[in-house]
Amino acid sequence: MIRIAIIGAGASGLTSATAALAEGMIPCIFEMSNRIGGVWGPDLRAPSDQGSAWPGMKVNISRHTGTFSNFNWPQNTPDFPTTQQVYDYLHDYAEYFELFPYIRFGCRVIEVLECDGKWLIRWQEDKTTLKEELFDSIIIATSKFTNPYTPNFNGLEQFKGKKLHSAQYKSAEEFINKRVLIVGGSLSGTSIAEEVAKKTDVIHLFRKERWVIKRYRSSDPQNHGPFLPRDLLKTYESVQVSLSKEEQYQLMLQHCSEQNEFPEWYMSPSSPVGFVVADEYFQEVRSGKLKLIRGEIDHFLNSSVVLEDGRSINDFDVVIFCTGYERDLSFLPEQLRLKPTTTLYEDTFPIDAKNLAYIGMYPGARGAVFPLVELQARYACGVFSGRLKLPSIETMKEEIANTPKDRDEIKFSTSLAQKLEVIPQLNSYHWSIRRMLLGAYTPARFRLEGFHSDSKAALKSIEETECYRRRLLRAHDKIPTLASMCLFKVHQYKKQQEESLEKGDTCSCICHNPN
């Protein structure tokens, strides 16, 4: 029987083990800590030298789309779960699929070597004993958030206050009556700035502007109250509509109407595309508790920092670096350590190594993580079991060259699902089901057909999500598929699809590959 080594027991590693078992393989998960969950573990926090979510953090993608395709969240879970709730979900997932017997806790992999088409794993157990074992295949699921990264700023050693990385951040309570500088404008920087500003004065320093969006969106730009989880606004219909850069800008501006009130966050049509998620960020700015500064650090002094343009930020007590993470792939041979120039087939398979896959290592942020890594894992394990075949090296290189590096999660997941042969064929379903499948992105759609499908459970999950979405839409008497300026395009596309399906034609939307 095929044995597969999986390094890491976070979301990517757990779903890889589930996929391996479904293919009849035996997984062995190496986890260096004493728990599952990777970065998700609020009470059993990872050491400060590893990536970790803080206890007060909430996810940015709702549970309705941020879910595994074959395991739903508990019904009483809020739309946007907390760190503890995510950990509980992963723990329940591991129990449901009986994964714990396959996990080796306290095992740090120190070296991986290719041996005649197989993989030799060497690991340190309980920080003392060295062991090794041979496996047929290997999945690297150690996450992109392994080692906290802090730039080597000039003079940082002179700063006399407290210095920490966001990986060490636990709660805003520890900074009451302190003046806090937060460096970095990414998701963690914006979220922590918002949270700490509720307790004390904060200066938020960032290099470039981004759209600041809320977890809930309203179809009415004048109504800023909670309405619908933002990820439920993105549908298979809406991604078919091609918007110009100006139209995209106007759409974002309508949903982020507070944005351009503040010069530091001012967005123009030429601004770089990117966004962060924060619900009350600008509310804290208006209160005066959160001050915004856009600029780059030149050097630190005892209790201040000097920016490249000569401005100074003075008299702060704490600096929190929200400056990202670096992957730790030091256990791999040099040629297999992912670099910025490395290209992977479907962001999963290296061209020059057999029986090896990277799960959850794709560049950038592409929406809901759980369903994406699950599809990657299903594809990898299908290949390792021999049930699926990879294209030739020439074909893989050609596909890599023709694949946009910035494709969103729907296009990425659909491409993986095509390889898995689990795309639902819309014209084989009743119109009521087709209507649901053209609605919100629901990972369960990829359990309707194909290998290891469960159409009954999948339809139930899809229906629950779509009913929830439409119930909120009816309550507000709105259809917020896109901004009003492009609604005509959406309706026109929908009409064409319905007419095509009524004639018995094959659906031409993104969820079907006509070839």
Buried (B, 14 or more C-beta within 10 A) or exposed (E): EBBBBBBBBBBBBBBBBBBBBBBEBBBBBBBBBEBBBBBBBBEEBBEEEBBBBBBBBBBBBBBBBBBBBBBBBEEEBEBBBBBBBBBBBBBEBBEEBEBBEBBBBBBBBBBBBBEEEBBBBBBBBEEEEEEEEEBBBBBBBBBBBBBBEBEEBEBBEEBEBBBBBBBBBEEBEBBEEBBBBBBBBBBBBBBBBBBBBBBBBBBBBBEEBBBBBBBBBBBBBEEBEBBBBBBBBBBBBBBBBEBEEEBBBBBBBBBBEBBEEBEBBEBEEEBEEBBBBBBBBBBBBEEEBBBBBBBEBBBBEEBBBBBEEEEEBEEBBBBBBBBBBEBBBEBBEEEBEBEEEBBBBBBBBBEEBBBBBBBBBBEEBBBBBBBBBBBBBBBBBBBBBEEBEBEEEEEBBEEBEEBEEEBBBBBBBBBBBBBBEBBBEBBEBEEEBBBBBBBBBBBBBBBBBBBBBBEEBBBEBBBBBBEBBBEBBEEBEBEBBBBEEBBEBBEEBBEEBBEBBEEEEEBBBBBBEEE
